[in-house]
């Protein structure tokens, strides 16, 4: 005799238990929201500044889940489940709208959705300002380079197809949805938004293609045990070795440099803004002292924010 009815009955019982536990967790989440508001006290501005997304705390939870998980669910599946649980908790504490670089369906949209779940509202924007709160990574084709990074697959499978570059993957999906026999190189969320069937996934030339996205907020999160800080500055090139001396400050205070970029400042020809990503949190004493010393060699120093290190291993 089959034990299927008994197993289904057990599933039903477990589902009922899960519903009760999830609602109990949600009530505790609401209590946390009340406690946060009490900590920031009364006025309307402080009420608006209450941060419900805590990337450091989120990271702690995911690490704890990995330690506790004995299977058969893998870590990625368990994290996906808890992503939605935490997304619902954020929405319970406060009405949250997430801005992303639009239009709808871009990889920025997909990265935000992957990180923050289905319970918050997503709003496309042309520009976003604020402090860096977190980072997230998405295996995807680099923005504006969709055709260039899929040449091998396109040449092997549809060599005679006409290739038309557009401004974004979202625009590609929108155009493909209106034209019979057309296809687009785009994100999964794009396909869902514009009613497209996914013919083939992961068609990029480099299978390890990954893009990093930064989550921006009104303020950075509190220090964790492993943070990175983004700093931007300019130097006076009339002072010989100013850039070299400025970068040496990070070494003097034991701060590891992970990334250095430069962009034209727009102030005058051959003048650049430098972007540095270093270890540590800007509230830590080592970085405070380093920034003070940096003033001797650099101009216009701005801390763009600090965030928990979540680089894929």
Secondary structure, 3 states (H helix, E strand, C coil): CCCHHHHHHHHHHHHHHHHHHHHHHHHHHHHHHHHHHHHHCCCHHHHHCCCCCCHHHHHHHHHHHHHHCCCCCCHHHHHHHHHHHHHHHHHHHCCCEEEEECCCCCHHHHHHHHHHCCCCEEEEECCCCCEEEEEEEECCCCCCCCCCCCHHHHHHHCCCCCCCCCCCHHHHHHHHHCCCCCCCCCCHHHHHHCCCCCCCCCCCCCCCCCEEEEEEECCCCCCCCCEEEEEEEEECCCCCCHHHHHHHHHHHCCCCEEEEEEEECCCCCCCEEEEEEEECCCCCHHHHHHHHHHCCCEEEEEEEEEEECCCCC
